[in-house]
């Protein structure tokens, strides 16, 4: 089991205790691009060229489980499409 598989399993099993750094690392591994709007916004927007969905996550505050669950759903969609192992 690779490091990213372990991180994915850890996040799926406990979506309430996830750091921004860990979620960012995993989303980038899945091919998501990130964009942080200017003008002092504290949110980061993730998008993937294969998906129409956009995920916006607050960067400086603790990540709520709802954002983590949305990220997991998007990663599972990519797995179903066969784009990720």
Secondary structure, 3 states (H helix, E strand, C coil): CCHHHHHHHHHHHCCCCCCHHHHHHHHHHCCCEEECCCCCCCEEEEECCCCCCEEEEECCCCCCHHHHHHHHHHHHHHHHHCCCC
